[in-house]
Structure formats: C-alpha cells, structure tokens
Amino acid sequence: MSNPTAAKIAAAAAHVARQNPTPDNIATANSLCIDAVRAGATGTEIQQAAQTPRR
C-alpha cells in the first residue's frame, strides 16, 4: 500500500521538529509519522519525502 501525501505531511512535520526540537514539535512529528503509516505510507516513502527539497 502507498500513500505519498501522508508521507509528505509526516516528512514536513519531522523537518519542523528537527529545525525546532521542542517537545510539542517532536510529539506532533511522531504522531503524524504513525498516522501516515496507518494511512498506508511506507517508511521508504517517508524517508524519500524527507530527503526531497521543499519549494
């Protein structure tokens, strides 16, 4: 199963958490990554989305 949109959202949240690692940002990123996987995103999709430069 694949869900590239969920992967992009999780990757964006992880990016924010890395740039500003507050407890709330980290918790949000973790939660969104879990939700993305539940929605069908794969770990590889999330990693690739995180490595793709944003515009």
N, C-alpha and C positions, 0 to 999 in steps of 0.2 A: 504494500500500500504506500501511497505517496501523497504528500501534502506540502508542496513548496511554499505556499502562502503562510502556513503555520510555521514553517521552518524560518522564513524571513522575519516574522514577528519575534520569534524566540531569539534569533540571532541579534536583532536590533536591541532587544532588552538586555542581552548578555553584553553587548557593546557598551551600553549606557552603564551597566554595573561595573565593567572594567574601568571605564573612564572616571566614574564617581562611585567608589565602592562603599556606599552607605548600607546599613543593614536592610533598609527598605528596598533599595535597588537590587541588592543581591537576592532577597526573598522573592521579589517580583520576577526577576530573571529565572530563578529556579522554578517557580510556579509555571511560568509561560513555557519553559522547556518541557516540563512534564505534560502540560496541556497539549503542546504541539505533538508530542509522541502519541498521546492518547487520540489525537485527531488524525494520526496516520503519517506524520513526518518521521523520517528516519534520522538516526544520528548523523549519518553521512550528509543528508540534506541540510541539517542544521549547521554542521561544520562548514560545508561549502558556502552556505549563505553568510556565515560569519566571516569568511575569507574574501567574499566578493566586495569590492569597494562600493560604498554608497555614493549617490549623486547629490 
